[in-house]
Amino acid sequence: MFTPGLRSELQRIALLAVLLVAAGYFNGYSLLTLIAGGSLYMLWTLHRIHRLNRWLALGGRDFPPPASGVWGEVSDHLYRLRQRNTRHRQDHLNLLARIRRITDALDEGIVILDADRALEWWNPAAAKLLSLQRGDEGAPIINLVRAPAFVAFIRAGLFTEPVELEAPSDPNLVLQFSANHFGNNEVALVVQDISRLRHLEQMRKEFVANISHELRTPLTVLTGYLETLGDSDAEVPASWRQALGQMSEQTRRLTLLTEDLVTLSQLESTALPARTEPVPLKPLLGGIVENARALGGSAHHLELDCPDALIAQGAARELHSAFANLVYNAVKHNPQGCTIRVRAGSDNGRVWVEVTDNGVGIDARHLPRLTERFYRVEGSRASASGGTGLGLAIVKHSLLRNGGHLEIRSTPGKGSTFRCAFEPVPTRC
């Protein structure tokens, strides 16, 4: 199917050919007349092409030169294409300007690094946080931020976890760096001032530590008086016995909560000893399992599988706290008849300890939040069994301080597995 312009051009050529044939017939020079007429048509066509090409060379800003037929159609298409490209370019420039205004308004610093990790662009917030100047463009970022943790972060190029460090120009500022790859191995680096967040976190830790210690004395007094009243059977009216029993139970729960808060506060606020000790796991786990049997009586079946010579590096007290919380939780939160297996081993130098049960299990939507303070699963038996909601938070912090992490797998109705995995200890030369 011919376009209107091409059809018009073909009609023009056909009409010209008829006229040239007729003229050649009358003048007796048919071939020369066709050659001369065709040559004139080609010159006219080249003239139109030249005008169109000059219009394109000048940028095609104005209307294209007037033309008819197929060349008029080509001119119209080129003009519309030029207009469309101009609109798209303007839209692109407007979008870039809008993005620049947005990034200029952000409190977070944004830095673009090229494939060589040199500075390409940054917003005003990044310039303020990192003390960047116009002359720093093209400089390697590690020449400007020299902290070893940041240099390792950039050179590794994994960017799975953010890194925190003091601002290069102000040690009172705490900055968090996160990054992602994009484009041709370029990097978008985001810088956040988290000084206030860390200050609030420190205040929270100090508050929890102070309130926990302050609660110990009045709780000790209350417990002493309640025990005295409970032992004085002859002097206490019968109507008070139920109230005293409930008071003793709630005081005991508050004491447990206070002890867990103190433990968690110590884990968060104290530095890990520089020299950790080798901890034999068989006797450590054996003692925990025996205590768990005493805690649950004969309601659960507990098994221990641990090599005699297995050693973990860490603080024995903190490792005991982590493993004990996992085993005691399995006893408290599962119904009678449940089998609880405590296993330990090593794979390629990585020591692990698992606590597995075939109990009620946990829905997958709760797993990411289990290590949060006071988080309870709906329908949990923790409250009835005297749990404080801090056990897994203590486990998490104890493991992190000793080079480990907690992995949780669970299926409702089939049971749960809590795995403590430790990174191998580097060998000193």
C-alpha positions in Angstrom: 0.0 0.0 0.0 1.5 3.3 -1.2 1.5 6.4 1.0 -0.2 9.5 -0.3 3.1 11.2 -0.9 4.6 8.3 -2.7 1.5 7.9 -4.8 1.6 11.6 -5.8 5.3 11.3 -6.7 4.6 8.3 -8.9 1.8 10.1 -10.6 4.1 13.0 -11.2 6.8 10.8 -12.7 4.2 9.0 -14.9 2.8 12.3 -16.2 6.3 13.7 -16.9 7.1 10.5 -18.8 4.0 10.8 -21.0 4.7 14.4 -21.7 8.4 13.6 -22.6 7.3 10.8 -24.9 4.8 13.0 -26.6 7.4 15.8 -27.0 9.9 13.4 -28.4 7.4 12.0 -30.8 6.7 15.5 -32.2 10.3 16.7 -32.4 11.7 13.4 -33.6 14.2 13.0 -30.7 12.4 10.7 -28.3 15.5 9.3 -26.5 17.2 12.7 -26.1 14.0 14.2 -24.9 13.6 11.5 -22.3 17.2 11.8 -21.1 17.0 15.6 -20.9 13.6 15.6 -19.1 14.8 12.9 -16.7 18.0 14.8 -16.0 16.0 18.0 -15.2 13.7 16.0 -12.8 16.8 14.5 -11.1 18.3 18.0 -10.7 15.0 19.3 -9.3 14.9 16.3 -6.8 18.6 16.9 -5.8 17.7 20.6 -5.1 14.9 19.5 -2.8 17.2 17.0 -1.0 19.8 19.8 -0.6 17.3 22.2 0.9 16.1 19.4 3.3 19.6 18.5 4.2 20.5 22.2 4.9 17.4 22.5 7.1 18.6 19.4 9.1 22.2 20.7 9.3 20.9 24.0 10.8 19.1 22.1 13.6 15.7 21.8 12.1 14.3 24.4 14.5 12.0 26.2 12.0 9.5 24.6 9.6 11.0 22.4 6.9 11.3 23.8 3.4 8.1 23.5 1.4 7.9 20.4 -0.7 5.3 18.1 -2.2 5.0 14.5 -3.0 7.2 12.0 -1.3 9.8 14.6 -0.3 7.1 16.7 1.4 6.0 13.6 3.3 9.6 12.9 4.4 10.0 16.5 5.5 6.8 16.3 7.6 7.9 13.1 9.2 11.3 14.5 10.0 9.8 17.7 11.4 7.4 15.7 13.7 10.2 13.4 14.8 12.4 16.5 15.6 9.5 18.0 17.6 9.0 14.8 19.5 12.7 14.5 20.3 12.7 18.1 21.4 9.8 17.5 23.7 11.4 14.3 25.1 14.6 16.1 25.7 12.8 19.0 27.5 10.9 16.5 29.6 14.2 14.8 30.4 15.8 18.1 31.4 12.7 18.9 33.5 12.9 15.5 35.2 16.6 16.0 35.9 16.0 19.4 37.4 13.2 18.0 39.5 15.4 15.2 40.8 18.1 17.7 41.5 15.7 19.9 43.5 14.5 16.8 45.4 18.0 15.6 46.2 19.0 19.1 47.3 16.1 19.1 49.8 17.1 15.7 51.3 18.7 15.5 54.7 20.5 12.4 53.6 23.7 12.8 51.6 23.8 11.1 48.2 27.2 10.5 46.5 27.6 9.0 43.0 30.9 7.1 42.5 32.2 5.9 39.1 33.5 2.5 38.4 36.9 3.5 39.9 35.1 4.7 43.1 35.9 8.3 42.3 33.5 11.2 43.0 31.2 12.0 40.2 28.4 14.0 41.9 27.0 14.7 45.3 24.1 16.7 46.8 24.5 19.6 49.3 23.8 17.3 52.3 26.7 15.0 51.4 28.9 18.1 50.9 28.0 19.2 54.4 28.4 15.8 56.1 31.6 14.9 54.4 33.1 18.4 53.9 33.3 17.9 50.1 34.3 20.8 47.9 34.0 21.4 44.2 37.6 20.5 43.6 37.1 17.1 45.0 35.3 15.9 41.9 37.2 13.0 40.4 39.0 12.2 43.6 38.8 8.6 45.0 36.3 8.5 47.9 38.8 6.6 50.1 41.2 9.6 49.9 38.6 11.8 51.5 37.1 9.3 54.0 40.1 7.4 55.4 38.5 5.4 58.2 39.6 1.7 57.9 36.1 0.4 58.2 34.9 2.6 55.4 37.9 1.8 53.2 37.2 -2.0 53.7 33.5 -1.3 53.0 34.2 0.4 49.6 36.9 -2.0 48.5 34.9 -5.1 49.3 32.0 -3.8 47.2 29.4 -6.2 48.8 27.3 -3.5 50.4 25.1 -6.0 52.2 25.3 -4.2 55.5 25.7 -0.5 56.2 28.8 0.8 58.0 28.8 3.4 60.8 31.7 5.7 61.7 32.5 9.2 62.9 32.2 12.1 60.5 35.7 13.1 59.0 35.3 16.7 60.1 33.3 16.3 63.3 33.9 13.4 65.7 30.6 14.2 67.5 28.7 13.1 64.4 28.0 9.5 63.7 27.4 8.7 60.1 25.9 5.6 58.5 27.0 4.7 55.0 24.9 2.4 52.7 25.4 1.8 49.0 24.2 0.0 45.9 25.5 -0.8 42.5 23.9 0.6 39.4 24.7 1.3 35.7 28.1 0.4 34.5 29.5 -0.7 37.9 28.8 2.7 39.4 27.8 3.1 43.1 25.2 5.2 44.7 26.4 6.0 48.3 23.8 7.2 50.9 25.1 9.0 54.0 22.9 9.5 57.0 23.5 11.5 60.2 22.4 9.0 62.9 24.0 10.9 65.9 20.6 11.6 67.5 19.4 8.1 67.0 22.6 6.7 68.6 22.3 9.3 71.4 18.7 8.2 72.1 19.8 4.5 71.9 22.4 5.3 74.6 19.9 7.1 76.7 17.5 4.1 76.4 20.3 1.7 77.5 21.2 3.8 80.4 17.6 4.2 81.5 17.0 0.4 81.3 20.2 -0.2 83.2 19.4 2.3 85.9 15.7 1.3 86.4 16.7 -2.4 86.5 19.2 -1.8 89.2 16.8 0.5 91.1 14.1 -2.1 91.1 16.3 -4.8 92.7 16.3 -3.4 96.2 12.5 -2.8 96.6 11.8 -6.2 95.0 14.2 -7.9 97.5 12.4 -6.2 100.4 8.9 -7.2 99.0 10.1 -10.8 98.5 11.5 -11.0 102.0 8.3 -9.7 103.7 6.1 -12.0 101.5 8.2 -15.0 102.4 8.0 -14.1 106.1 4.2 -13.7 105.9 3.9 -17.0 103.9 5.9 -18.9 106.5 3.8 -17.5 109.4 0.8 -19.8 108.9 -0.7 -19.2 112.4 -0.6 -15.4 112.2 -2.0 -14.9 108.7 -5.7 -14.9 108.2 -7.0 -17.5 105.8 -8.6 -14.8 103.6 -5.1 -13.4 102.9 -3.5 -16.6 101.8 -4.7 -16.4 98.2 -3.7 -12.7 97.9 -0.3 -13.4 99.4 0.2 -16.3 96.9 -0.7 -14.0 93.9 1.6 -11.3 95.2 4.5 -13.7 95.6 4.0 -15.0 92.1 3.9 -11.5 90.5 6.9 -10.4 92.6 8.8 -13.5 91.3 7.9 -12.6 87.7 8.9 -9.0 88.2 12.2 -10.2 89.7 12.8 -12.4 86.6 12.0 -9.5 84.3 14.4 -7.3 86.2 17.2 -9.9 86.0 16.7 -10.3 82.3 16.8 -6.5 81.8 20.0 -6.3 83.8 21.5 -9.1 81.7 20.4 -7.5 78.4 21.7 -4.1 79.6 25.1 -5.5 80.4 25.3 -7.2 77.1 24.6 -4.0 75.3 26.7 -1.6 77.3 29.8 -3.5 78.1 32.6 -4.4 75.7 33.5 -8.0 74.9 36.7 -9.0 76.7 39.6 -8.7 74.2 40.7 -12.3 75.0 38.0 -14.9 74.7 38.4 -18.3 76.3 38.0 -21.8 74.8 34.7 -23.2 76.2 34.1 -27.0 76.2 30.5 -27.4 74.9 29.8 -30.9 76.2 29.8 -30.0 79.9 28.2 -26.6 79.3 25.3 -28.1 77.3 25.0 -31.1 79.6 24.4 -28.8 82.7 21.8 -26.8 80.8 20.0 -30.0 79.7 20.0 -31.3 83.3 18.6 -28.0 84.6 15.9 -28.1 81.8 14.9 -31.6 82.9 14.4 -30.3 86.5 12.5 -27.4 85.1 10.1 -29.5 83.0 10.0 -32.6 85.2 9.1 -35.6 83.1 6.8 -33.6 80.8 9.4 -33.5 78.0 12.0 -35.8 76.5 15.4 -34.1 76.3 18.3 -35.4 74.2 21.9 -34.2 74.0 24.3 -35.0 71.1 27.6 -33.2 71.4 31.2 -34.4 70.6 33.3 -34.6 73.8 36.1 -32.5 72.4 34.0 -29.8 70.7 35.3 -26.3 71.7 33.8 -22.8 71.1 35.6 -19.6 71.5 33.9 -16.9 73.6 32.8 -15.8 77.0 31.5 -18.8 78.9 28.9 -16.9 80.9 27.4 -15.3 77.8 27.4 -18.6 75.8 25.7 -20.3 78.7 23.0 -17.5 78.8 22.3 -17.9 75.0 22.1 -21.7 75.0 20.1 -21.9 78.3 17.5 -19.4 77.1 16.9 -21.5 73.9 16.6 -24.8 75.8 14.4 -23.3 78.6 12.2 -21.6 76.0 11.7 -25.0 74.3 10.6 -26.5 77.6 8.3 -23.6 78.6 6.6 -23.0 75.2 5.8 -26.6 74.1 3.2 -29.0 75.4 3.9 -32.2 77.4 5.3 -35.1 75.5 7.5 -32.9 73.2 10.9 -34.1 72.3 13.7 -31.5 72.5 17.1 -32.3 70.9 20.2 -30.3 71.7 22.9 -30.9 69.1 26.3 -29.4 68.5 29.0 -29.9 65.9 31.3 -28.1 63.4 31.5 -27.7 59.7 34.7 -26.4 58.1 35.8 -24.8 61.4 32.3 -23.3 62.0 30.9 -24.4 65.4 27.1 -24.7 65.7 24.6 -25.5 68.4 21.0 -26.4 67.6 17.9 -26.7 69.7 15.2 -28.6 67.9 11.7 -29.5 69.1 8.6 -31.2 67.5 6.2 -28.9 69.3 3.7 -26.3 68.3 5.9 -24.4 65.9 5.8 -20.7 65.0 4.1 -19.0 62.0 6.5 -17.6 59.4 5.2 -14.0 59.8 6.5 -13.9 63.4 10.0 -15.2 62.7 11.6 -11.8 61.7 10.5 -10.2 65.0 11.2 -13.0 67.5 14.4 -11.4 68.8 12.7 -8.1 69.5 12.4 -7.1 73.2 9.0 -8.1 74.7 7.7 -9.5 71.4 5.2 -12.3 71.9 3.7 -14.7 69.4 -0.1 -14.7 69.5 -1.3 -17.5 71.6 2.1 -18.0 73.2 2.4 -19.8 76.4 5.2 -17.5 77.6 3.0 -15.5 79.9 1.4 -18.5 81.6 4.8 -20.1 82.0 6.5 -17.0 83.5 8.4 -15.8 80.4 9.6 -12.2 80.2 9.7 -11.8 76.4 13.5 -11.0 76.6 15.0 -14.4 76.2 15.6 -14.4 72.5 16.8 -10.8 72.6 19.5 -11.9 75.1 20.3 -14.9 72.8 20.8 -12.5 69.9 23.1 -10.1 71.7 25.1 -12.9 73.4 25.8 -14.5 70.0 26.7 -11.2 68.3 29.2 -10.4 71.0 30.8 -13.8 70.5 31.0 -13.9 66.7 27.8 -15.8 66.1 24.3 -15.4 64.8 20.9 -17.0 65.3 19.0 -18.8 62.6 15.4 -19.8 63.1 13.3 -22.3 61.2 9.8 -23.3 62.2 6.7 -24.9 60.8 3.4 -24.6 62.7 2.3 -27.9 64.1 5.7 -29.6 63.3 8.2 -27.8 65.6 11.1 -25.3 65.5 14.9 -25.3 65.1 17.0 -22.5 66.7 20.6 -22.7 65.4 23.5 -20.8 66.8 26.3 -20.5 64.2 29.7 -19.2 65.0 32.3 -17.9 62.5 35.7 -19.6 62.7 38.3 -17.9 64.9 41.1 -16.4 62.7 44.5 -18.2 63.2 47.2 -16.0 64.5 50.6 -16.3 62.8 
